Amino acid sequence: QAQLVESGGGLVQPGGSLKLSCAASGFTFSNYAMSWYRQAPGKERELVAFISSTGSSTYYADSVKGRFTISRDNVKNTVYLQMNSLKPEDTAVYYCNAQRFGVSLYWGRGTQVTVSS
């Protein structure tokens, strides 16, 4: 069955960096667009970054533009989120999502990112 497993979260100081990974299995990864979402306590889940199935197109929320970079490796069936210049407001659970034809089909269980001194 389809599975997405996130890793790489943790505690980091403001201004620091983290790289999240999401390993996919059970479906043809290269056919799916991928996204990272996040959800902070008491807030709705929000889209952070998107990458097309080939990696040729990306999108970023204004709040992370210039600090985060989404990428993918269609050989390793993995999508990444490089997060630099982290701020306390980036604290959230980060989720990986797979989409096809604009429909969200699979979600990971999330990885916690905490930005605090």
Buried (B, 14 or more C-beta within 10 A) or exposed (E): EBEBBBBBBEEBEEEBEBEBBBBBEEBEBEEBBBBBBBBBEEEEBEBBBBBBBEBEEEBBBEEBEEBBBBBBEBEEBBBBBBBBEBEEEBBBBBBBBBBBEEEEEBBBEBBEBBBEE
